Amino acid sequence: MQKNEALRGLRILLVEDDVLIAMDIEDLLLDQGCAVVGPFARVDDASRAAAAHELDGAILDLNLQGALSFPVMDVLKEREIPFIVCSGYVELPQLREKLMDVPKLGKPSDHRMLVETMAFHFAAQRTTTSNSTPDQIGFA
């Protein structure tokens, strides 16, 4: 996949409890030149990371081991950090209203669509420019 230079250096929180999907998205982020914070598979770990790290955006699974990731979203909203929800549950009627103003992608997510969505929602709101080498910042 072609790199989107607008994503280079962005610090992205990755919240996903499926190991294979987390590895796939992490590889995509690293290939795009992003620094990956995570991946985190539990709501409490992800919430702490969302509060503690300087971030340009986040990619969140909605259902983390049976717990919804709304507490993580609340931390990100409070800090004005944009996020994208990637989940198989985004179209459930009972969740649609709560996620109305949130960019959503179903699973399995199309890499091209995820990159385009990140460029639109994250790169435009970049808080600082970073000349550091992208790397992996945290594990769960």
CYANA upper distance limits for C-alpha pairs under 8 A (distance plus 0.5 A):
  1 MET  CA    112 ARG  CA      8.10
  3 LYS  CA     31 ASP  CA      7.76
  3 LYS  CA     32 GLN  CA      5.78
  4 ASN  CA      8 ARG  CA      7.91
  4 ASN  CA     32 GLN  CA      6.89
  4 ASN  CA    115 VAL  CA      7.88
  4 ASN  CA    119 ALA  CA      8.01
  5 GLU  CA     32 GLN  CA      7.93
  5 GLU  CA     33 GLY  CA      8.47
  6 ALA  CA    119 ALA  CA      6.68
  6 ALA  CA    123 ALA  CA      6.30
  7 LEU  CA     32 GLN  CA      6.78
  7 LEU  CA     33 GLY  CA      7.06
  7 LEU  CA     34 CYS  CA      6.78
  7 LEU  CA    118 MET  CA      8.04
  7 LEU  CA    119 ALA  CA      6.61
  7 LEU  CA    122 PHE  CA      8.33
  7 LEU  CA    123 ALA  CA      6.56
  8 ARG  CA     32 GLN  CA      6.65
  8 ARG  CA     33 GLY  CA      4.87
  8 ARG  CA     34 CYS  CA      5.88
  9 GLY  CA     33 GLY  CA      6.25
  9 GLY  CA     34 CYS  CA      5.39
  9 GLY  CA     35 ALA  CA      6.67
  9 GLY  CA    129 THR  CA      7.90
  9 GLY  CA    130 SER  CA      6.36
  9 GLY  CA    131 ASN  CA      7.56
  9 GLY  CA    132 SER  CA      7.75
  9 GLY  CA    133 THR  CA      7.89
  9 GLY  CA    134 PRO  CA      6.44
 10 LEU  CA     33 GLY  CA      8.03
 10 LEU  CA     34 CYS  CA      5.38
 10 LEU  CA     35 ALA  CA      6.54
 10 LEU  CA     55 LEU  CA      8.08
 10 LEU  CA     56 ASP  CA      6.22
 10 LEU  CA     57 GLY  CA      8.13
 10 LEU  CA    122 PHE  CA      8.41
 10 LEU  CA    123 ALA  CA      7.91
 10 LEU  CA    126 ARG  CA      7.90
 10 LEU  CA    130 SER  CA      8.20
 11 ARG  CA     34 CYS  CA      6.41
 11 ARG  CA     35 ALA  CA      5.21
 11 ARG  CA     36 VAL  CA      6.51
 11 ARG  CA     37 VAL  CA      7.35
 11 ARG  CA     54 GLU  CA      7.77
 11 ARG  CA     55 LEU  CA      5.48
 11 ARG  CA     56 ASP  CA      5.67
 11 ARG  CA     57 GLY  CA      7.17
 12 ILE  CA     34 CYS  CA      7.26
 12 ILE  CA     35 ALA  CA      6.69
 12 ILE  CA     36 VAL  CA      5.69
 12 ILE  CA     37 VAL  CA      6.31
 12 ILE  CA     55 LEU  CA      6.47
 12 ILE  CA     56 ASP  CA      6.47
 12 ILE  CA     57 GLY  CA      5.48
 12 ILE  CA     58 ALA  CA      5.55
 12 ILE  CA     59 ILE  CA      7.68
 13 LEU  CA     36 VAL  CA      6.61
 13 LEU  CA     37 VAL  CA      5.07
 13 LEU  CA     38 GLY  CA      6.58
 13 LEU  CA     39 PRO  CA      7.69
 13 LEU  CA     49 ALA  CA      8.35
 13 LEU  CA     50 ALA  CA      7.66
 13 LEU  CA     55 LEU  CA      7.37
 13 LEU  CA     57 GLY  CA      6.89
 13 LEU  CA     58 ALA  CA      4.85
 13 LEU  CA     59 ILE  CA      6.70
 14 LEU  CA     22 ALA  CA      8.07
 14 LEU  CA     26 GLU  CA      8.01
 14 LEU  CA     36 VAL  CA      7.26
 14 LEU  CA     37 VAL  CA      6.59
 14 LEU  CA     38 GLY  CA      5.81
 14 LEU  CA     39 PRO  CA      5.22
 14 LEU  CA     40 PHE  CA      6.88
 14 LEU  CA     58 ALA  CA      6.41
 14 LEU  CA     59 ILE  CA      5.62
 14 LEU  CA     60 LEU  CA      6.78
 15 VAL  CA     22 ALA  CA      8.25
 15 VAL  CA     38 GLY  CA      7.41
 15 VAL  CA     39 PRO  CA      5.90
 15 VAL  CA     40 PHE  CA      5.23
 15 VAL  CA     41 ALA  CA      6.43
 15 VAL  CA     42 ARG  CA      8.33
 15 VAL  CA     46 ALA  CA      6.96
 15 VAL  CA     58 ALA  CA      8.14
 15 VAL  CA     59 ILE  CA      6.65
 15 VAL  CA     60 LEU  CA      5.22
 15 VAL  CA     61 ASP  CA      6.41
 16 GLU  CA     21 ILE  CA      7.75
 16 GLU  CA     22 ALA  CA      6.01
 16 GLU  CA     39 PRO  CA      6.86
 16 GLU  CA     40 PHE  CA      6.52
 16 GLU  CA     41 ALA  CA      5.67
 16 GLU  CA     60 LEU  CA      6.84
 16 GLU  CA     61 ASP  CA      5.64
 16 GLU  CA     64 LEU  CA      7.34
 17 ASP  CA     22 ALA  CA      7.55
 17 ASP  CA     40 PHE  CA      7.44
 17 ASP  CA     41 ALA  CA      4.56
 17 ASP  CA     42 ARG  CA      7.57
 17 ASP  CA     61 ASP  CA      7.97
 17 ASP  CA     64 LEU  CA      6.03
 17 ASP  CA     65 GLN  CA      7.11
 18 ASP  CA     22 ALA  CA      6.50
 18 ASP  CA     41 ALA  CA      8.11
 19 VAL  CA     23 MET  CA      6.60
 20 LEU  CA     24 ASP  CA      6.66
 21 ILE  CA     25 ILE  CA      6.66
 22 ALA  CA     26 GLU  CA      6.40
 22 ALA  CA     39 PRO  CA      6.94
 23 MET  CA     27 ASP  CA      6.56
 24 ASP  CA     28 LEU  CA      6.82
 25 ILE  CA     29 LEU  CA      6.64
 26 GLU  CA     30 LEU  CA      6.64
 26 GLU  CA     36 VAL  CA      7.33
 26 GLU  CA     39 PRO  CA      8.08
 27 ASP  CA     31 ASP  CA      6.50
 28 LEU  CA     32 GLN  CA      6.77
 28 LEU  CA    111 HIS  CA      8.01
 29 LEU  CA     33 GLY  CA      6.97
 29 LEU  CA     34 CYS  CA      5.76
 29 LEU  CA     35 ALA  CA      7.89
 29 LEU  CA     36 VAL  CA      7.46
 30 LEU  CA     34 CYS  CA      5.70
 30 LEU  CA     35 ALA  CA      7.12
 30 LEU  CA     36 VAL  CA      7.60
 30 LEU  CA    134 PRO  CA      7.74
 30 LEU  CA    135 ASP  CA      7.85
 33 GLY  CA    134 PRO  CA      6.52
 34 CYS  CA    134 PRO  CA      6.04
 34 CYS  CA    135 ASP  CA      7.93
 35 ALA  CA    133 THR  CA      8.28
 35 ALA  CA    134 PRO  CA      4.73
 35 ALA  CA    135 ASP  CA      5.27
 35 ALA  CA    136 GLN  CA      6.39
 35 ALA  CA    137 ILE  CA      7.56
 36 VAL  CA    134 PRO  CA      8.05
 36 VAL  CA    135 ASP  CA      6.73
 36 VAL  CA    136 GLN  CA      5.31
 36 VAL  CA    137 ILE  CA      6.38
 36 VAL  CA    138 GLY  CA      8.05
 37 VAL  CA     49 ALA  CA      8.31
 37 VAL  CA     53 HIS  CA      8.50
 37 VAL  CA    136 GLN  CA      6.56
 37 VAL  CA    137 ILE  CA      5.18
 37 VAL  CA    138 GLY  CA      5.60
 37 VAL  CA    139 PHE  CA      8.03
 38 GLY  CA    136 GLN  CA      7.61
 38 GLY  CA    137 ILE  CA      6.93
 38 GLY  CA    138 GLY  CA      4.97
 38 GLY  CA    139 PHE  CA      5.25
 38 GLY  CA    140 ALA  CA      6.96
 39 PRO  CA    138 GLY  CA      7.45
 39 PRO  CA    139 PHE  CA      6.17
 39 PRO  CA    140 ALA  CA      6.61
 40 PHE  CA     45 ASP  CA      6.91
 40 PHE  CA     46 ALA  CA      5.98
 40 PHE  CA    139 PHE  CA      6.99
 40 PHE  CA    140 ALA  CA      5.33
 41 ALA  CA     45 ASP  CA      8.02
 41 ALA  CA     46 ALA  CA      7.75
 41 ALA  CA     64 LEU  CA      6.67
 41 ALA  CA     65 GLN  CA      8.03
 41 ALA  CA    140 ALA  CA      6.92
 42 ARG  CA     46 ALA  CA      6.60
 42 ARG  CA     64 LEU  CA      6.43
 42 ARG  CA     65 GLN  CA      7.58
 42 ARG  CA    140 ALA  CA      8.49
 43 VAL  CA     47 SER  CA      6.44
 43 VAL  CA     64 LEU  CA      7.21
 43 VAL  CA     67 ALA  CA      7.54
 43 VAL  CA     68 LEU  CA      8.06
 43 VAL  CA     69 SER  CA      6.31
 43 VAL  CA     71 PRO  CA      7.63
 43 VAL  CA     72 VAL  CA      7.08
 44 ASP  CA     48 ARG  CA      6.78
 45 ASP  CA     49 ALA  CA      6.76
 45 ASP  CA    140 ALA  CA      7.90
 46 ALA  CA     50 ALA  CA      6.51
 46 ALA  CA     72 VAL  CA      6.82
 47 SER  CA     51 ALA  CA      6.76
 47 SER  CA     71 PRO  CA      7.14
 47 SER  CA     72 VAL  CA      5.16
 47 SER  CA     75 VAL  CA      7.14
 48 ARG  CA     52 ALA  CA      6.57
 49 ALA  CA     53 HIS  CA      6.34
 50 ALA  CA     55 LEU  CA      8.20
 50 ALA  CA     72 VAL  CA      7.27
 50 ALA  CA     75 VAL  CA      6.90
 50 ALA  CA     76 LEU  CA      6.82
 51 ALA  CA     75 VAL  CA      6.83
 51 ALA  CA     76 LEU  CA      8.05
 51 ALA  CA     79 ARG  CA      8.36
 55 LEU  CA     81 ILE  CA      7.41
 56 ASP  CA     81 ILE  CA      6.80
 56 ASP  CA     82 PRO  CA      7.67
 56 ASP  CA    122 PHE  CA      6.58
 56 ASP  CA    123 ALA  CA      8.14
 56 ASP  CA    125 GLN  CA      7.71
 56 ASP  CA    126 ARG  CA      6.05
 56 ASP  CA    127 THR  CA      7.03
 57 GLY  CA     81 ILE  CA      6.09
 57 GLY  CA     82 PRO  CA      5.47
 57 GLY  CA     83 PHE  CA      5.78
 57 GLY  CA    118 MET  CA      8.49
 57 GLY  CA    122 PHE  CA      6.04
 58 ALA  CA     81 ILE  CA      8.04
 58 ALA  CA     82 PRO  CA      7.08
 58 ALA  CA     83 PHE  CA      4.95
 58 ALA  CA     84 ILE  CA      6.79
 59 ILE  CA     83 PHE  CA      6.18
 59 ILE  CA     84 ILE  CA      5.43
 59 ILE  CA     85 VAL  CA      6.41
 59 ILE  CA     86 CYS  CA      7.28
 60 LEU  CA     69 SER  CA      7.91
 60 LEU  CA     83 PHE  CA      7.66
 60 LEU  CA     84 ILE  CA      6.67
 60 LEU  CA     85 VAL  CA      5.29
 60 LEU  CA     86 CYS  CA      6.40
 60 LEU  CA     87 SER  CA      8.35
 61 ASP  CA     69 SER  CA      7.61
 61 ASP  CA     85 VAL  CA      6.32
 61 ASP  CA     86 CYS  CA      5.68
 61 ASP  CA     87 SER  CA      5.74
 62 LEU  CA     68 LEU  CA      5.97
 62 LEU  CA     69 SER  CA      5.72
 62 LEU  CA     70 PHE  CA      8.12
 62 LEU  CA     85 VAL  CA      7.02
 62 LEU  CA     86 CYS  CA      7.53
 62 LEU  CA     87 SER  CA      6.14
 62 LEU  CA     89 TYR  CA      7.54
 62 LEU  CA     90 VAL  CA      8.26
 63 ASN  CA     67 ALA  CA      6.09
 63 ASN  CA     68 LEU  CA      5.23
 63 ASN  CA     69 SER  CA      6.82
 63 ASN  CA     87 SER  CA      7.98
 63 ASN  CA     89 TYR  CA      8.31
 64 LEU  CA     68 LEU  CA      6.55
 64 LEU  CA     69 SER  CA      7.13
 69 SER  CA     73 MET  CA      7.05
 70 PHE  CA     74 ASP  CA      6.65
 71 PRO  CA     75 VAL  CA      6.98
 72 VAL  CA     76 LEU  CA      6.82
 73 MET  CA     77 LYS  CA      6.50
 73 MET  CA     83 PHE  CA      8.27
 74 ASP  CA     78 GLU  CA      6.59
 75 VAL  CA     79 ARG  CA      6.78
 76 LEU  CA     80 GLU  CA      6.45
 76 LEU  CA     81 ILE  CA      5.51
 76 LEU  CA     82 PRO  CA      7.48
 76 LEU  CA     83 PHE  CA      7.99
 77 LYS  CA     81 ILE  CA      6.51
 77 LYS  CA     82 PRO  CA      7.79
 82 PRO  CA    121 HIS  CA      7.05
 82 PRO  CA    122 PHE  CA      6.78
 82 PRO  CA    125 GLN  CA      8.28
 83 PHE  CA    102 VAL  CA      7.91
 83 PHE  CA    103 PRO  CA      7.82
 83 PHE  CA    121 HIS  CA      8.15
 83 PHE  CA    122 PHE  CA      8.23
 84 ILE  CA    102 VAL  CA      7.11
 84 ILE  CA    103 PRO  CA      5.59
 84 ILE  CA    104 LYS  CA      6.27
 84 ILE  CA    105 LEU  CA      7.99
 84 ILE  CA    117 THR  CA      8.44
 84 ILE  CA    118 MET  CA      8.16
 85 VAL  CA     90 VAL  CA      8.18
 85 VAL  CA    102 VAL  CA      7.69
 85 VAL  CA    103 PRO  CA      6.86
 85 VAL  CA    104 LYS  CA      5.30
 85 VAL  CA    105 LEU  CA      6.74
 86 CYS  CA     90 VAL  CA      8.17
 86 CYS  CA    104 LYS  CA      6.40
 86 CYS  CA    105 LEU  CA      5.23
 86 CYS  CA    106 GLY  CA      6.03
 86 CYS  CA    107 LYS  CA      6.76
 86 CYS  CA    109 SER  CA      7.47
 87 SER  CA    104 LYS  CA      8.16
 87 SER  CA    105 LEU  CA      7.01
 87 SER  CA    106 GLY  CA      5.53
 87 SER  CA    107 LYS  CA      5.77
 87 SER  CA    108 PRO  CA      8.43
 88 GLY  CA    106 GLY  CA      5.62
 88 GLY  CA    107 LYS  CA      5.47
 88 GLY  CA    108 PRO  CA      8.10
 89 TYR  CA     95 LEU  CA      8.33
 89 TYR  CA    106 GLY  CA      7.97
 90 VAL  CA     95 LEU  CA      7.22
 90 VAL  CA     96 ARG  CA      7.04
 90 VAL  CA     99 LEU  CA      8.13
 90 VAL  CA    104 LYS  CA      7.13
 90 VAL  CA    105 LEU  CA      7.92
 90 VAL  CA    106 GLY  CA      7.05
 91 GLU  CA     95 LEU  CA      7.59
 91 GLU  CA     96 ARG  CA      6.42
 92 LEU  CA     96 ARG  CA      6.52
 93 PRO  CA     97 GLU  CA      7.95
 94 GLN  CA     98 LYS  CA      8.36
 95 LEU  CA     99 LEU  CA      6.69
 96 ARG  CA    100 MET  CA      6.29
 99 LEU  CA    104 LYS  CA      8.49
103 PRO  CA    117 THR  CA      8.22
105 LEU  CA    109 SER  CA      6.70
105 LEU  CA    114 LEU  CA      8.00
109 SER  CA    113 MET  CA      8.02
109 SER  CA    114 LEU  CA      7.39
110 ASP  CA    114 LEU  CA      6.70
111 HIS  CA    115 VAL  CA      6.63
112 ARG  CA    116 GLU  CA      6.69
113 MET  CA    117 THR  CA      6.51
114 LEU  CA    118 MET  CA      6.55
115 VAL  CA    119 ALA  CA      6.61
116 GLU  CA    120 PHE  CA      6.72
117 THR  CA    121 HIS  CA      6.58
118 MET  CA    122 PHE  CA      5.74
118 MET  CA    123 ALA  CA      7.50
119 ALA  CA    123 ALA  CA      5.55
119 ALA  CA    124 ALA  CA      7.71
120 PHE  CA    124 ALA  CA      6.82
121 HIS  CA    125 GLN  CA      7.40
122 PHE  CA    126 ARG  CA      6.71
